[in-house]
Amino acid sequence: MSSQEEILSDGRFSCIARDPRFWEMPEKERKVKIDKRFRAMFHDKKFKLKYTVDKRGRPVNYTSTENLRKFYALSESDSDLSEGDSKELTVKKKKKKKAKGKGEADS
């Protein structure tokens, strides 16, 4: 860090600290927002590839889904929807289990 402070204190490079072209992008603006139409790409098998080597031939052990999560984020309204959908699914499953349990008790 001290070398960076030295660079910024140098008169030739002092404008870099004030120039927005050289600012680091905020974390929440880094990722592209994906809406609910495309959220299947995070868990669908069609989008999942398992890599064994990287582009330079070095061995790696990761999938394309991890890459997608690095560059894309679900929009906040869709993440709320997905949480609501998962809650609805658990409620439906509970109702089915109760219905099956009552049917078995009657017979």
Secondary structure as GFF3:
##gff-version 3
##sequence-region A 1 107
A	DSSP	alpha_helix	2	9	.	.	.	ID=ss1
A	DSSP	alpha_helix	15	18	.	.	.	ID=ss2
A	DSSP	three_ten_helix	20	22	.	.	.	ID=ss3
A	DSSP	alpha_helix	27	30	.	.	.	ID=ss4
A	DSSP	beta_strand	32	34	.	.	.	ID=ss5
A	DSSP	three_ten_helix	36	42	.	.	.	ID=ss6
A	DSSP	three_ten_helix	45	47	.	.	.	ID=ss7
A	DSSP	beta_strand	50	53	.	.	.	ID=ss8
A	DSSP	beta_strand	59	63	.	.	.	ID=ss9
A	DSSP	alpha_helix	64	71	.	.	.	ID=ss10
A	DSSP	beta_strand	72	74	.	.	.	ID=ss11
A	DSSP	alpha_helix	76	106	.	.	.	ID=ss12
###
